[in-house]
Amino acid sequence: MIELSPRQLPDRTEWFMDGPPGATALAEHALLTGTGRWWADRAHDPRAVVVACADHVLFRGDPTALAPLSLAGFAAHYAQAPDRFLPLLGSAFDLLVPWERMVYLLREPQAVVRPPRGVTVRRLLAQDAEALGALSAPGVDVPWIHASWGGPVGLAASGHCWGAFRDGGLVAVACTYFRGATHEDIACVTLPAHRRQRLALACVTALCRDVTARGHLPSWTCSRDNRASRLLAWTAGFRLADEYVHYAVGQPVRPAVGLVV
């Protein structure tokens, strides 16, 4: 595969409109923010296209145009691809674990959620990057929340993130994880010590008002097994719209050749 420059990118409508809203939004977000990278089997008239952002990677086109060895740089990613790509992915990685995903769209009116006393919920600003970067808790993977924006600086300055502050510290955030032309896929995280206080719900509802004001439709994608996320989505007014499967891939079957991600 070869990496494509922005001027070489194919029309996203040709490749990604057949997937769930989050997949289309990922491809558009990667182009809009510059945090994603694109590859194809060839620069002109490609037969297969791959786009990666954060730890997600999308495959489209003809899998026979790609060699298993060329995918080694996507180890430990979540791969979303049509079924015809499964033999290729199975040849490229030592592990291919299906992960059932549920897609929700905002359908119901949202109530105003009042945060508890002592908590301020507001849109993050560029100067909040340090607080966002400091968001952490033992045993909790927090940095994923800003990975799709290239880190805390990018997300804080994006205008697409709301946070709950307590005693001057950030304890919960909700953000547009992937921004597309029509949908914005939402993500959120709350530190364990501050859960069950409707902080994430307050951030999500405020963010969704922003998203709809931009003329976009909020979407929500989570694992079928993530009951807490599903419950939060339902409470915030999201309703199930689609289901699909993506794959957690393991390590390359053989050493990488010619691709560094």
C-alpha positions in Angstrom: 0.0 0.0 0.0 1.0 3.6 -0.4 0.0 6.5 1.8 -2.2 9.1 0.1 -1.7 12.9 0.5 -4.8 15.0 1.0 -5.0 16.0 -2.7 -5.0 12.3 -3.6 -7.9 11.3 -1.4 -10.8 9.6 -3.2 -14.4 10.8 -2.9 -15.6 9.5 0.5 -19.1 9.0 -0.9 -17.8 6.4 -3.2 -16.2 4.3 -0.4 -17.9 4.8 3.0 -21.6 5.6 2.6 -22.4 1.9 2.8 -21.3 1.7 6.5 -22.8 2.8 9.8 -22.8 6.5 10.5 -19.7 6.3 12.7 -17.7 4.8 9.9 -18.6 7.6 7.4 -18.0 10.2 10.2 -14.6 8.6 10.9 -13.5 9.0 7.3 -14.7 12.6 7.1 -13.2 13.4 10.5 -9.8 12.1 9.4 -9.9 14.4 6.5 -11.3 17.4 8.3 -9.0 17.4 11.3 -5.8 15.9 9.7 -5.5 13.4 12.6 -6.2 10.4 10.4 -4.1 8.8 7.6 -5.2 7.2 4.3 -3.7 4.5 2.2 -4.6 2.8 -1.1 -3.2 0.1 -3.3 -2.3 2.8 -5.8 -2.6 6.6 -6.1 -4.8 6.7 -9.2 -8.0 4.8 -9.6 -7.5 2.8 -6.4 -9.1 -0.6 -5.9 -8.9 -0.6 -2.1 -8.8 2.2 0.4 -7.8 2.2 4.1 -8.3 5.0 6.6 -7.1 5.0 10.2 -7.8 7.4 13.0 -7.1 6.9 16.7 -7.1 3.1 17.1 -9.8 2.5 14.5 -9.2 1.5 10.9 -11.7 1.1 8.0 -11.2 -1.0 4.9 -13.2 -0.6 1.7 -12.9 -1.8 -1.9 -11.4 -5.0 -3.2 -9.4 -7.0 -0.6 -7.5 -8.9 -3.3 -5.7 -5.6 -4.1 -3.9 -5.7 -0.7 -1.3 -8.0 0.6 -1.5 -9.4 4.2 2.0 -8.2 5.0 1.1 -4.6 4.1 -1.4 -4.5 7.0 1.1 -5.1 9.8 1.0 -1.5 10.9 -2.6 -1.8 11.9 -1.9 -4.3 14.7 -4.0 -3.8 17.9 -6.5 -1.7 16.0 -10.3 -2.1 15.7 -11.0 -3.0 12.1 -14.3 -2.3 10.4 -14.7 -3.9 7.0 -17.1 -5.7 4.8 -17.1 -9.5 5.3 -15.1 -10.0 2.1 -12.1 -8.6 3.9 -12.2 -11.2 6.7 -9.9 -13.8 4.9 -7.3 -11.0 4.3 -7.5 -9.9 8.0 -7.3 -13.5 9.1 -4.1 -14.0 7.1 -2.5 -10.7 8.3 -3.0 -11.1 12.1 -2.7 -13.8 14.7 -6.0 -12.8 16.3 -9.3 -11.6 14.9 -12.0 -11.1 17.6 -15.5 -10.1 16.5 -17.0 -7.3 18.6 -20.7 -6.6 18.2 -21.5 -2.9 18.0 -24.7 -1.0 18.5 -25.4 2.3 16.8 -27.9 4.8 18.3 -29.3 8.1 16.9 -30.7 10.9 18.9 -34.5 10.6 18.5 -36.1 11.9 21.7 -36.3 15.4 23.2 -33.6 16.0 25.8 -34.4 17.4 29.3 -32.1 19.9 30.9 -29.8 18.1 33.3 -28.8 20.1 36.3 -25.4 19.0 37.8 -24.9 18.5 41.5 -24.0 21.4 43.8 -20.4 22.3 43.4 -20.1 21.0 39.8 -19.8 23.3 36.7 -20.6 21.9 33.3 -19.3 23.9 30.3 -17.8 23.8 26.9 -14.0 23.3 27.0 -11.7 26.0 25.7 -8.2 25.9 24.4 -6.8 26.8 27.8 -8.4 23.7 29.3 -6.0 21.4 27.5 -3.9 20.9 30.6 -6.9 19.9 32.7 -8.0 17.5 29.9 -4.5 16.0 29.7 -4.5 15.5 33.5 -7.8 13.6 33.5 -6.8 10.2 34.8 -7.6 7.5 37.3 -5.7 4.3 38.3 -6.6 1.5 36.0 -8.7 3.6 33.7 -7.7 4.3 30.1 -8.6 8.0 29.7 -6.3 9.2 26.8 -8.5 7.4 24.2 -11.1 10.1 24.6 -8.9 12.7 22.9 -7.0 10.4 20.6 -9.2 11.2 17.6 -8.3 14.9 17.9 -4.6 14.2 18.1 -4.4 14.7 21.9 -5.8 17.0 24.6 -4.7 20.2 22.9 -6.6 19.4 19.7 -9.8 18.3 21.5 -9.8 21.2 24.0 -9.4 23.8 21.2 -12.0 22.1 18.9 -15.1 23.5 20.5 -16.5 19.9 20.4 -16.1 18.9 24.0 -18.0 19.6 27.2 -16.7 18.9 30.7 -17.8 18.7 34.3 -15.5 20.5 36.7 -15.4 19.8 40.5 -13.1 21.7 42.8 -11.3 23.1 39.8 -10.6 19.7 38.3 -12.1 18.0 35.3 -14.0 14.8 36.3 -16.1 14.0 33.2 -16.2 14.9 29.5 -18.3 14.2 26.5 -17.0 15.0 23.0 -17.6 14.6 19.3 -15.3 11.6 18.7 -15.7 11.6 14.9 -17.2 14.6 13.2 -18.8 13.9 9.8 -20.7 16.0 7.3 -24.1 14.8 8.6 -23.4 12.8 11.8 -21.2 13.4 14.9 -20.4 10.3 16.8 -20.4 11.0 20.6 -18.0 9.6 23.3 -17.8 10.3 27.0 -15.8 9.3 30.0 -16.3 9.9 33.8 -13.7 9.2 36.5 -14.8 6.2 38.6 -15.1 8.2 41.9 -17.6 10.6 40.2 -19.9 8.2 38.5 -23.6 7.7 39.2 -24.1 11.5 39.6 -25.4 12.2 36.1 -22.3 14.2 35.2 -21.8 12.4 31.9 -25.4 12.8 31.1 -25.2 16.6 31.7 -22.1 16.8 29.4 -23.8 14.7 26.7 -27.0 16.6 26.6 -25.1 20.0 26.4 -22.9 18.6 23.6 -25.9 17.3 21.7 -27.5 20.7 21.7 -24.3 22.0 20.1 -24.3 19.2 17.5 -28.0 19.8 16.5 -27.3 23.6 16.4 -24.7 22.8 13.8 -27.3 21.0 11.7 -25.8 17.6 12.4 -27.3 14.4 13.9 -25.7 13.0 17.1 -24.9 9.3 16.9 -23.7 6.9 19.6 -21.7 3.8 19.0 -20.8 1.3 21.7 -20.2 -2.4 22.4 -23.3 -4.6 22.9 -21.7 -5.7 26.2 -21.3 -2.1 27.5 -24.5 -1.9 29.4 -23.6 1.4 31.1 -23.0 3.1 27.8 -26.2 1.7 26.3 -28.2 2.9 29.4 -26.6 6.4 29.2 -27.4 6.6 25.5 -31.1 5.7 26.1 -31.4 8.1 29.0 -30.0 10.9 26.8 -32.6 10.3 24.1 -30.7 8.0 21.7 -32.6 5.1 20.2 -31.1 2.0 18.5 -30.8 2.4 14.7 -28.3 -0.2 13.5 -25.9 -3.0 14.6 -22.7 -4.2 13.0 -19.5 -6.1 13.9 -16.0 -4.8 14.0 -12.9 -6.8 14.8 -10.1 -6.4 17.4 -7.0 -7.5 15.5 -3.9 -8.9 17.2 -0.3 -8.9 16.1 1.0 -9.4 12.6 1.5 -13.0 11.5 4.8 -12.0 10.0 7.1 -9.0 10.4 6.0 -5.7 8.9 7.0 -4.9 5.4 7.0 -1.3 4.1 4.3 0.2 6.3 4.8 2.2 9.5 1.7 3.6 11.2 
